[in-house]
């Protein structure tokens, strides 16, 4: 038997930093927030004021004051849906190539550009 190495194509996430998203599943379902960070390797997002966890920290050089720190934990990218700026509804994202050759993300519901 011969082992083969599979080459998996990396999927580029359609959601970017500063996009407005709504959580569609999980304990935070229905909450809306802004994307702070996208971890494309792990397919995860950190969203502002959503999925808050408590972490116990000892005093150190980074954290002078020890204690319980509240911070945002990452969510999987499949659990969120982008919210359109114009129609203000959760939507899927399409792509359109403009006359100058640049690609833009578009709302599937209203057809408006998501990249301004």
The first five atom37 places (N, CA, C, CB, O) and aatype in JSON, in Angstrom:
{
  "aatype": [20, 20, 20, 20, 20, 20, 20, 20, 20, 20, 20, 20, 20, 20, 20, 20, 20, 20, 20, 20, 20, 20, 20, 20, 20, 20, 20, 20, 20, 20, 20, 20, 20, 20, 20, 20, 20, 20, 20, 20, 20, 20, 20, 20, 20, 20, 20, 20, 20, 20, 20, 20, 20, 20, 20, 20, 20, 20, 20, 20, 20, 20, 20, 20, 20, 20, 20, 20, 20, 20, 20, 20, 20, 20, 20, 20, 20, 20, 20, 20, 20, 20, 20, 20, 20, 20, 20, 20, 20, 20, 20, 20, 20, 20, 20, 20, 20, 20, 20, 20, 20, 20, 20, 20, 20, 20, 20, 20, 20, 20, 20, 20, 20, 20, 20, 20],
  "atom_mask": [
    [1, 1, 1, 1, 1],
    [1, 1, 1, 1, 1],
    [1, 1, 1, 1, 1],
    [1, 1, 1, 1, 1],
    [1, 1, 1, 1, 1],
    [1, 1, 1, 1, 1],
    [1, 1, 1, 1, 1],
    [1, 1, 1, 1, 1],
    [1, 1, 1, 1, 1],
    [1, 1, 1, 1, 1],
    [1, 1, 1, 1, 1],
    [1, 1, 1, 1, 1],
    [1, 1, 1, 1, 1],
    [1, 1, 1, 1, 1],
    [1, 1, 1, 1, 1],
    [1, 1, 1, 1, 1],
    [1, 1, 1, 1, 1],
    [1, 1, 1, 1, 1],
    [1, 1, 1, 1, 1],
    [1, 1, 1, 1, 1],
    [1, 1, 1, 1, 1],
    [1, 1, 1, 1, 1],
    [1, 1, 1, 1, 1],
    [1, 1, 1, 1, 1],
    [1, 1, 1, 1, 1],
    [1, 1, 1, 1, 1],
    [1, 1, 1, 1, 1],
    [1, 1, 1, 1, 1],
    [1, 1, 1, 1, 1],
    [1, 1, 1, 1, 1],
    [1, 1, 1, 1, 1],
    [1, 1, 1, 1, 1],
    [1, 1, 1, 1, 1],
    [1, 1, 1, 1, 1],
    [1, 1, 1, 1, 1],
    [1, 1, 1, 1, 1],
    [1, 1, 1, 1, 1],
    [1, 1, 1, 1, 1],
    [1, 1, 1, 1, 1],
    [1, 1, 1, 1, 1],
    [1, 1, 1, 1, 1],
    [1, 1, 1, 1, 1],
    [1, 1, 1, 1, 1],
    [1, 1, 1, 1, 1],
    [1, 1, 1, 1, 1],
    [1, 1, 1, 1, 1],
    [1, 1, 1, 1, 1],
    [1, 1, 1, 1, 1],
    [1, 1, 1, 1, 1],
    [1, 1, 1, 1, 1],
    [1, 1, 1, 1, 1],
    [1, 1, 1, 1, 1],
    [1, 1, 1, 1, 1],
    [1, 1, 1, 1, 1],
    [1, 1, 1, 1, 1],
    [1, 1, 1, 1, 1],
    [1, 1, 1, 1, 1],
    [1, 1, 1, 1, 1],
    [1, 1, 1, 1, 1],
    [1, 1, 1, 1, 1],
    [1, 1, 1, 1, 1],
    [1, 1, 1, 1, 1],
    [1, 1, 1, 1, 1],
    [1, 1, 1, 1, 1],
    [1, 1, 1, 1, 1],
    [1, 1, 1, 1, 1],
    [1, 1, 1, 1, 1],
    [1, 1, 1, 1, 1],
    [1, 1, 1, 1, 1],
    [1, 1, 1, 1, 1],
    [1, 1, 1, 1, 1],
    [1, 1, 1, 1, 1],
    [1, 1, 1, 1, 1],
    [1, 1, 1, 1, 1],
    [1, 1, 1, 1, 1],
    [1, 1, 1, 1, 1],
    [1, 1, 1, 1, 1],
    [1, 1, 1, 1, 1],
    [1, 1, 1, 1, 1],
    [1, 1, 1, 1, 1],
    [1, 1, 1, 1, 1],
    [1, 1, 1, 1, 1],
    [1, 1, 1, 1, 1],
    [1, 1, 1, 1, 1],
    [1, 1, 1, 1, 1],
    [1, 1, 1, 1, 1],
    [1, 1, 1, 1, 1],
    [1, 1, 1, 1, 1],
    [1, 1, 1, 1, 1],
    [1, 1, 1, 1, 1],
    [1, 1, 1, 1, 1],
    [1, 1, 1, 1, 1],
    [1, 1, 1, 1, 1],
    [1, 1, 1, 1, 1],
    [1, 1, 1, 1, 1],
    [1, 1, 1, 1, 1],
    [1, 1, 1, 1, 1],
    [1, 1, 1, 1, 1],
    [1, 1, 1, 1, 1],
    [1, 1, 1, 1, 1],
    [1, 1, 1, 1, 1],
    [1, 1, 1, 1, 1],
    [1, 1, 1, 1, 1],
    [1, 1, 1, 1, 1],
    [1, 1, 1, 1, 1],
    [1, 1, 1, 1, 1],
    [1, 1, 1, 1, 1],
    [1, 1, 1, 1, 1],
    [1, 1, 1, 1, 1],
    [1, 1, 1, 1, 1],
    [1, 1, 1, 1, 1],
    [1, 1, 1, 1, 1],
    [1, 1, 1, 1, 1],
    [1, 1, 1, 1, 1],
    [1, 1, 1, 1, 1],
    [1, 1, 1, 1, 1]
  ],
  "atom_positions": [
    [[0.83, -1.18, 0.0], [0.0, 0.0, 0.0], [0.88, 1.25, 0.0], [-0.95, 0.0, 1.21], [1.88, 1.33, 0.71]],
    [[0.48, 2.19, -0.81], [1.23, 3.42, -0.91], [0.41, 4.59, -0.36], [1.64, 3.69, -2.38], [-0.77, 4.74, -0.69]],
    [[1.02, 5.39, 0.47], [0.33, 6.54, 1.02], [0.44, 7.72, 0.06], [0.9, 6.92, 2.41], [1.53, 8.02, -0.44]],
    [[-0.64, 8.34, -0.18], [-0.64, 9.52, -1.05], [-0.94, 10.76, -0.2], [-1.69, 9.38, -2.19], [-1.73, 10.72, 0.74]],
    [[-0.29, 11.81, -0.55], [-0.58, 13.07, 0.13], [-1.61, 13.82, -0.68], [0.71, 13.92, 0.32], [-1.44, 14.07, -1.88]],
    [[-2.67, 14.17, -0.02], [-3.73, 14.91, -0.71], [-3.43, 16.39, -0.64], [-5.12, 14.59, -0.1], [-3.1, 16.93, 0.42]],
    [[-3.56, 17.03, -1.75], [-3.39, 18.47, -1.77], [-4.78, 19.09, -1.74], [-2.59, 18.95, -3.03], [-5.57, 18.96, -2.68]],
    [[-5.06, 19.76, -0.65], [-6.37, 20.38, -0.51], [-6.25, 21.84, -0.9], [-6.92, 20.24, 0.94], [-5.34, 22.55, -0.45]],
    [[-7.16, 22.28, -1.73], [-7.19, 23.66, -2.15], [-7.73, 24.51, -1.0], [-8.05, 23.84, -3.43], [-8.77, 24.2, -0.42]],
    [[-7.02, 25.59, -0.67], [-7.46, 26.47, 0.39], [-8.62, 27.31, -0.11], [-6.3, 27.36, 0.89], [-8.54, 27.92, -1.18]],
    [[-9.7, 27.34, 0.66], [-10.83, 28.18, 0.32], [-10.59, 29.56, 0.89], [-12.15, 27.58, 0.83], [-10.3, 29.72, 2.08]],
    [[-10.73, 30.55, 0.05], [-10.59, 31.92, 0.5], [-11.91, 32.37, 1.1], [-10.15, 32.86, -0.66], [-12.94, 32.3, 0.42]],
    [[-11.93, 32.84, 2.36], [-13.2, 33.23, 2.96], [-13.8, 34.45, 2.26], [-13.02, 33.52, 4.46], [-13.08, 35.38, 1.89]],
    [[-15.12, 34.45, 2.09], [-15.81, 35.56, 1.44], [-16.08, 36.69, 2.42], [-17.11, 35.08, 0.81], [-16.41, 37.8, 2.0]],
    [[-15.95, 36.41, 3.7], [-16.18, 37.42, 4.72], [-14.84, 38.05, 5.09], [-16.87, 36.81, 5.98], [-13.85, 37.35, 5.28]],
    [[-14.83, 39.37, 5.19], [-13.6, 40.1, 5.48], [-13.74, 40.9, 6.77], [-13.23, 41.04, 4.32], [-14.83, 41.0, 7.34]],
    [[-12.62, 41.46, 7.22], [-12.6, 42.29, 8.42], [-13.52, 43.5, 8.22], [-11.15, 42.74, 8.76], [-13.62, 44.03, 7.11]],
    [[-14.18, 43.93, 9.28], [-15.11, 45.07, 9.31], [-16.43, 44.81, 8.6], [-14.45, 46.27, 8.7], [-17.21, 45.75, 8.41]],
    [[-16.71, 43.57, 8.19], [-18.03, 43.23, 7.64], [-19.01, 43.06, 8.79], [-17.96, 41.94, 6.77], [-18.63, 42.65, 9.89]],
    [[-20.27, 43.39, 8.54], [-21.33, 43.18, 9.53], [-21.92, 41.8, 9.29], [-22.43, 44.31, 9.45], [-22.34, 41.49, 8.17]],
    [[-21.96, 40.97, 10.33], [-22.45, 39.6, 10.19], [-23.5, 39.3, 11.26], [-21.29, 38.6, 10.28], [-23.56, 39.95, 12.3]],
    [[-24.34, 38.29, 10.97], [-25.32, 37.8, 11.92], [-25.02, 36.33, 12.18], [-26.8, 38.0, 11.4], [-24.67, 35.59, 11.26]],
    [[-25.15, 35.9, 13.44], [-24.9, 34.51, 13.79], [-26.18, 33.73, 13.5], [-24.45, 34.37, 15.3], [-27.26, 34.11, 13.97]],
    [[-26.07, 32.64, 12.73], [-27.25, 31.88, 12.3], [-27.42, 30.57, 13.06], [-27.16, 31.59, 10.82], [-28.48, 29.94, 12.95]],
    [[-26.42, 30.14, 13.83], [-26.58, 28.93, 14.62], [-25.69, 28.97, 15.85], [-26.25, 27.69, 13.77], [-24.71, 29.71, 15.9]],
    [[-26.05, 28.17, 16.84], [-25.29, 28.12, 18.08], [-25.95, 28.91, 19.18], [-23.89, 28.62, 17.84], [-27.06, 29.41, 19.02]],
    [[-25.26, 29.03, 20.31], [-25.83, 29.69, 21.48], [-25.97, 31.2, 21.3], [-24.98, 29.41, 22.69], [-26.74, 31.84, 22.02]],
    [[-25.24, 31.77, 20.35], [-25.28, 33.21, 20.1], [-26.2, 33.56, 18.93], [-23.88, 33.74, 19.83], [-26.11, 34.67, 18.4]],
    [[-27.07, 32.66, 18.53], [-27.93, 32.82, 17.35], [-28.73, 34.12, 17.41], [-28.88, 31.63, 17.23], [-29.34, 34.45, 18.43]],
    [[-28.72, 34.85, 16.29], [-29.49, 36.08, 16.18], [-28.72, 37.35, 16.48], [-30.64, 36.0, 17.07], [-29.19, 38.44, 16.17]],
    [[-27.54, 37.23, 17.08], [-26.75, 38.41, 17.43], [-26.04, 38.94, 16.18], [-25.72, 38.08, 18.54], [-25.64, 38.18, 15.3]],
    [[-25.89, 40.26, 16.13], [-25.22, 40.92, 15.01], [-23.96, 41.59, 15.55], [-26.16, 41.96, 14.31], [-23.98, 42.2, 16.62]],
    [[-22.87, 41.48, 14.79], [-21.62, 42.1, 15.2], [-20.71, 42.37, 14.02], [-20.91, 41.24, 16.2], [-21.0, 41.96, 12.89]],
    [[-19.62, 43.05, 14.29], [-18.63, 43.39, 13.27], [-17.44, 42.44, 13.39], [-18.17, 44.86, 13.41], [-17.01, 42.12, 14.5]],
    [[-16.92, 41.98, 12.27], [-15.8, 41.06, 12.25], [-14.53, 41.81, 12.64], [-15.64, 40.39, 10.86], [-14.17, 42.81, 12.01]],
    [[-13.86, 41.33, 13.69], [-12.61, 41.93, 14.14], [-11.4, 41.28, 13.48], [-12.49, 41.84, 15.65], [-10.42, 41.95, 13.16]],
    [[-11.48, 39.94, 13.29], [-10.33, 39.2, 12.75], [-10.83, 37.97, 12.0], [-9.36, 38.78, 13.89], [-11.8, 37.34, 12.41]],
    [[-10.17, 37.65, 10.89], [-10.5, 36.46, 10.1], [-9.29, 35.54, 10.13], [-10.89, 36.84, 8.63], [-8.19, 35.93, 9.73]],
    [[-9.48, 34.31, 10.6], [-8.43, 33.3, 10.59], [-8.75, 32.33, 9.46], [-8.31, 32.55, 11.98], [-9.47, 31.35, 9.66]],
    [[-8.23, 32.61, 8.26], [-8.61, 31.84, 7.08], [-8.08, 30.41, 7.11], [-8.11, 32.54, 5.83], [-8.7, 29.52, 6.52]],
    [[-6.96, 30.17, 7.77], [-6.41, 28.81, 7.86], [-7.34, 27.88, 8.65], [-5.02, 28.84, 8.51], [-7.53, 26.72, 8.29]],
    [[-7.89, 28.42, 9.73], [-8.76, 27.62, 10.61], [-10.24, 27.8, 10.28], [-8.51, 27.99, 12.05], [-11.09, 27.16, 10.91]],
    [[-10.57, 28.67, 9.3], [-11.96, 28.95, 8.91], [-12.75, 29.5, 10.1], [-12.63, 27.68, 8.36], [-13.88, 29.06, 10.35]],
    [[-12.17, 30.45, 10.83], [-12.82, 31.0, 12.02], [-12.8, 32.53, 11.99], [-12.13, 30.49, 13.29], [-11.94, 33.14, 11.36]],
    [[-13.77, 33.12, 12.7], [-13.9, 34.57, 12.79], [-13.97, 34.99, 14.25], [-15.14, 35.06, 12.03], [-14.49, 34.25, 15.09]],
    [[-13.45, 36.17, 14.55], [-13.65, 36.78, 15.85], [-14.56, 37.97, 15.62], [-12.28, 37.19, 16.54], [-14.24, 38.87, 14.84]],
    [[-15.7, 37.98, 16.31], [-16.73, 38.99, 16.11], [-16.87, 39.82, 17.38], [-18.08, 38.35, 15.72], [-16.85, 39.3, 18.49]],
    [[-17.02, 41.13, 17.19], [-17.08, 42.07, 18.29], [-18.29, 41.82, 19.19], [-17.12, 43.49, 17.76], [-19.43, 41.76, 18.71]],
    [[-18.05, 41.67, 20.49], [-19.07, 41.5, 21.54], [-19.96, 40.27, 21.34], [-19.94, 42.72, 21.59], [-21.11, 40.26, 21.76]],
    [[-19.42, 39.21, 20.69], [-20.16, 37.97, 20.48], [-19.27, 36.81, 20.91], [-20.61, 37.81, 18.97], [-18.05, 36.85, 20.7]],
    [[-19.86, 35.78, 21.51], [-19.15, 34.59, 21.98], [-18.08, 34.95, 23.01], [-18.52, 33.85, 20.79], [-16.91, 34.59, 22.86]],
    [[-18.49, 35.66, 24.04], [-17.58, 36.11, 25.11], [-17.28, 34.93, 26.03], [-18.2, 37.3, 25.91], [-18.19, 34.24, 26.48]],
    [[-15.99, 34.71, 26.31], [-15.56, 33.67, 27.24], [-14.76, 34.32, 28.36], [-14.72, 32.58, 26.52], [-14.19, 35.4, 28.19]],
    [[-14.74, 33.65, 29.5], [-13.96, 34.14, 30.64], [-12.68, 33.33, 30.74], [-14.77, 34.08, 31.96], [-12.72, 32.1, 30.72]],
    [[-11.57, 34.01, 30.86], [-10.27, 33.34, 30.94], [-9.59, 33.79, 32.24], [-9.36, 33.66, 29.69], [-9.53, 34.99, 32.54]],
    [[-9.1, 32.83, 32.99], [-8.41, 33.12, 34.24], [-6.94, 33.35, 33.94], [-8.59, 31.97, 35.28], [-6.29, 32.51, 33.32]],
    [[-6.41, 34.49, 34.38], [-5.02, 34.85, 34.06], [-4.25, 35.19, 35.33], [-4.98, 36.03, 33.09], [-4.74, 35.88, 36.22]],
    [[-3.02, 34.68, 35.37], [-2.12, 35.03, 36.46], [-1.44, 36.35, 36.12], [-1.07, 33.9, 36.69], [-1.28, 36.68, 34.94]],
    [[-1.04, 37.11, 37.12], [-0.29, 38.33, 36.82], [1.04, 38.0, 36.14], [-0.05, 39.15, 38.11], [1.77, 37.11, 36.59]],
    [[1.34, 38.71, 35.05], [2.6, 38.5, 34.32], [3.02, 39.82, 33.69], [2.45, 37.38, 33.24], [2.43, 40.86, 33.98]],
    [[4.02, 39.77, 32.83], [4.49, 40.99, 32.17], [3.41, 41.57, 31.25], [5.78, 40.71, 31.36], [3.25, 42.79, 31.18]],
    [[2.68, 40.69, 30.55], [1.62, 41.17, 29.66], [0.39, 41.65, 30.44], [1.22, 40.07, 28.68], [-0.15, 42.72, 30.17]],
    [[-0.04, 40.84, 31.41], [-1.19, 41.2, 32.23], [-0.71, 41.5, 33.65], [-2.27, 40.07, 32.24], [-0.5, 40.59, 34.45]],
    [[-0.53, 42.79, 33.95], [-0.05, 43.19, 35.27], [-1.07, 42.82, 36.33], [0.25, 44.7, 35.31], [-0.72, 42.31, 37.39]],
    [[-2.33, 43.08, 36.03], [-3.42, 42.71, 36.93], [-3.94, 41.33, 36.55], [-4.58, 43.77, 36.88], [-4.41, 41.13, 35.43]],
    [[-3.85, 40.39, 37.46], [-4.39, 39.06, 37.2], [-5.89, 39.05, 37.42], [-3.72, 38.01, 38.1], [-6.48, 40.08, 37.74]],
    [[-6.51, 37.9, 37.25], [-7.94, 37.79, 37.49], [-8.67, 37.18, 36.32], [-8.52, 39.14, 37.81], [-8.08, 36.48, 35.49]],
    [[-9.97, 37.46, 36.25], [-10.8, 36.89, 35.19], [-10.92, 37.92, 34.07], [-12.21, 36.49, 35.74], [-11.37, 39.04, 34.28]],
    [[-10.49, 37.52, 32.88], [-10.52, 38.4, 31.71], [-11.6, 37.89, 30.76], [-9.12, 38.45, 30.99], [-11.67, 36.7, 30.46]],
    [[-12.45, 38.81, 30.29], [-13.47, 38.45, 29.31], [-12.99, 38.84, 27.92], [-14.82, 39.13, 29.64], [-12.56, 39.98, 27.71]],
    [[-13.06, 37.9, 26.97], [-12.63, 38.19, 25.61], [-13.48, 37.4, 24.62], [-11.14, 37.85, 25.42], [-14.18, 36.46, 24.99]],
    [[-13.41, 37.82, 23.34], [-14.18, 37.15, 22.3], [-13.46, 35.88, 21.86], [-14.39, 38.1, 21.09], [-12.25, 35.88, 21.64]],
    [[-14.22, 34.8, 21.75], [-13.67, 33.54, 21.24], [-14.06, 33.41, 19.77], [-14.19, 32.31, 22.08], [-15.08, 33.95, 19.36]],
    [[-13.25, 32.69, 18.97], [-13.57, 32.54, 17.55], [-14.78, 31.65, 17.3], [-12.38, 31.99, 16.81], [-15.03, 30.7, 18.03]],
    [[-15.52, 31.98, 16.24], [-16.65, 31.19, 15.76], [-16.3, 30.63, 14.4], [-17.96, 32.04, 15.69], [-15.5, 31.22, 13.67]],
    [[-16.88, 29.49, 14.04], [-16.64, 28.93, 12.71], [-17.35, 29.77, 11.67], [-17.1, 27.46, 12.64], [-18.44, 30.28, 11.91]],
    [[-16.74, 29.9, 10.52], [-17.24, 30.76, 9.45], [-18.6, 30.3, 8.92], [-16.24, 30.83, 8.32], [-19.35, 31.1, 8.36]],
    [[-18.91, 29.0, 9.08], [-20.19, 28.48, 8.58], [-21.36, 28.88, 9.47], [-20.12, 26.97, 8.46], [-22.51, 28.73, 9.07]],
    [[-21.09, 29.38, 10.67], [-22.15, 29.75, 11.6], [-22.58, 31.2, 11.47], [-21.71, 29.5, 13.0], [-23.45, 31.65, 12.22]],
    [[-21.99, 31.94, 10.53], [-22.35, 33.34, 10.35], [-22.79, 33.6, 8.92], [-21.18, 34.25, 10.72], [-22.46, 32.85, 8.0]],
    [[-23.54, 34.69, 8.75], [-24.01, 35.11, 7.44], [-23.82, 36.62, 7.35], [-25.52, 34.7, 7.21], [-24.13, 37.35, 8.29]],
    [[-23.31, 37.08, 6.22], [-23.04, 38.5, 6.06], [-24.34, 39.28, 5.9], [-22.11, 38.75, 4.85], [-25.3, 38.79, 5.31]],
    [[-24.36, 40.5, 6.44], [-25.53, 41.37, 6.36], [-25.24, 42.45, 5.32], [-25.88, 42.0, 7.75], [-24.22, 43.13, 5.39]],
    [[-26.14, 42.59, 4.35], [-25.98, 43.57, 3.27], [-26.13, 44.99, 3.83], [-27.01, 43.32, 2.14], [-26.96, 45.23, 4.7]],
    [[-25.33, 45.92, 3.31], [-25.39, 47.31, 3.76], [-26.67, 48.0, 3.27], [-24.17, 48.08, 3.26], [-27.23, 48.83, 3.98]],
    [[-27.13, 47.66, 2.07], [-28.28, 48.36, 1.49], [-29.61, 47.77, 1.96], [-28.21, 48.29, -0.03], [-30.46, 48.5, 2.48]],
    [[-29.8, 46.44, 1.77], [-31.1, 45.84, 2.12], [-31.16, 45.39, 3.58], [-31.38, 44.66, 1.21], [-32.21, 44.94, 4.03]],
    [[-30.06, 45.5, 4.32], [-29.96, 45.16, 5.76], [-30.56, 43.8, 6.09], [-30.64, 46.22, 6.59], [-31.23, 43.65, 7.12]],
    [[-30.33, 42.82, 5.23], [-30.78, 41.45, 5.47], [-29.6, 40.5, 5.35], [-31.9, 41.05, 4.47], [-28.65, 40.79, 4.63]],
    [[-29.65, 39.35, 6.07], [-28.61, 38.35, 5.89], [-28.67, 37.8, 4.47], [-28.75, 37.2, 6.93], [-29.75, 37.51, 3.96]],
    [[-27.52, 37.66, 3.84], [-27.51, 37.25, 2.45], [-26.27, 36.42, 2.13], [-27.57, 38.47, 1.54], [-25.31, 36.38, 2.89]],
    [[-26.34, 35.75, 0.99], [-25.15, 35.08, 0.46], [-24.4, 36.08, -0.4], [-25.51, 33.79, -0.35], [-24.93, 37.14, -0.74]],
    [[-23.17, 35.72, -0.76], [-22.32, 36.64, -1.51], [-22.02, 36.06, -2.88], [-21.01, 36.93, -0.75], [-21.68, 34.89, -3.02]],
    [[-22.15, 36.9, -3.9], [-21.74, 36.55, -5.25], [-20.57, 37.42, -5.66], [-22.91, 36.7, -6.24], [-20.18, 38.33, -4.94]],
    [[-20.01, 37.14, -6.81], [-18.9, 37.94, -7.32], [-19.25, 38.48, -8.69], [-17.6, 37.13, -7.38], [-19.93, 37.81, -9.47]],
    [[-18.8, 39.69, -8.97], [-19.02, 40.32, -10.26], [-17.71, 40.97, -10.7], [-20.18, 41.36, -10.19], [-16.99, 41.55, -9.88]],
    [[-17.41, 40.87, -11.99], [-16.22, 41.5, -12.53], [-16.65, 42.81, -13.2], [-15.48, 40.56, -13.55], [-17.52, 42.82, -14.07]],
    [[-16.04, 43.91, -12.77], [-16.38, 45.22, -13.31], [-15.67, 45.46, -14.64], [-16.02, 46.32, -12.31], [-14.84, 44.65, -15.07]],
    [[-16.0, 46.59, -15.3], [-15.42, 46.91, -16.61], [-13.91, 47.06, -16.55], [-16.04, 48.19, -17.15], [-13.2, 46.73, -17.51]],
    [[-13.4, 47.57, -15.42], [-11.95, 47.76, -15.3], [-11.21, 46.48, -14.92], [-11.65, 48.82, -14.26], [-9.99, 46.5, -14.75]],
    [[-11.93, 45.37, -14.8], [-11.31, 44.07, -14.53], [-11.22, 43.69, -13.07], [-9.95, 44.05, -15.1], [-10.75, 42.6, -12.74]],
    [[-11.67, 44.57, -12.16], [-11.6, 44.26, -10.73], [-12.82, 43.45, -10.31], [-11.49, 45.56, -9.88], [-13.91, 43.59, -10.88]],
    [[-12.63, 42.59, -9.31], [-13.71, 41.76, -8.8], [-14.3, 42.43, -7.56], [-13.21, 40.32, -8.46], [-13.57, 42.97, -6.73]],
    [[-15.63, 42.39, -7.45], [-16.31, 42.9, -6.26], [-17.29, 41.85, -5.76], [-17.04, 44.24, -6.58], [-17.8, 41.04, -6.52]],
    [[-17.55, 41.89, -4.45], [-18.56, 41.02, -3.86], [-19.91, 41.7, -4.0], [-18.24, 40.7, -2.36], [-20.02, 42.91, -3.8]],
    [[-20.94, 40.93, -4.34], [-22.28, 41.51, -4.49], [-23.28, 40.73, -3.65], [-22.72, 41.51, -5.99], [-23.11, 39.53, -3.4]],
    [[-24.32, 41.43, -3.22], [-25.42, 40.82, -2.45], [-26.27, 40.01, -3.4], [-26.28, 41.91, -1.73], [-26.64, 40.5, -4.47]],
    [[-26.6, 38.78, -3.04], [-27.43, 37.91, -3.89], [-28.89, 38.34, -3.87], [-27.31, 36.45, -3.43], [-29.64, 38.01, -4.8]],
    [[-29.33, 39.09, -2.84], [-30.73, 39.49, -2.76], [-31.02, 40.75, -3.55], [-31.12, 39.69, -1.31], [-31.98, 40.8, -4.32]],
    [[-30.19, 41.79, -3.36], [-30.48, 43.06, -4.03], [-29.52, 43.37, -5.17], [-30.44, 44.19, -3.01], [-29.77, 44.31, -5.93]],
    [[-28.42, 42.63, -5.31], [-27.48, 42.83, -6.39], [-26.54, 44.0, -6.18], [-28.21, 43.02, -7.65], [-25.77, 44.35, -7.08]],
    [[-26.58, 44.62, -5.0], [-25.74, 45.78, -4.71], [-24.33, 45.33, -4.32], [-26.36, 46.63, -3.59], [-24.15, 44.25, -3.76]],
    [[-23.33, 46.16, -4.62], [-21.94, 45.85, -4.31], [-21.72, 45.91, -2.8], [-20.99, 46.83, -5.03], [-22.24, 46.81, -2.13]],
    [[-20.96, 44.95, -2.25], [-20.65, 44.91, -0.83], [-19.36, 45.67, -0.52], [-20.54, 43.46, -0.35], [-19.15, 46.11, 0.61]],
    [[-18.5, 45.83, -1.52], [-17.21, 46.52, -1.35], [-17.36, 47.98, -1.76], [-16.09, 45.83, -2.18], [-17.52, 48.28, -2.94]],
    [[-17.31, 48.87, -0.79], [-17.38, 50.29, -1.1], [-16.06, 50.94, -0.84], [-18.48, 50.99, -0.29], [-15.91, 52.15, -1.04]]
  ]
}
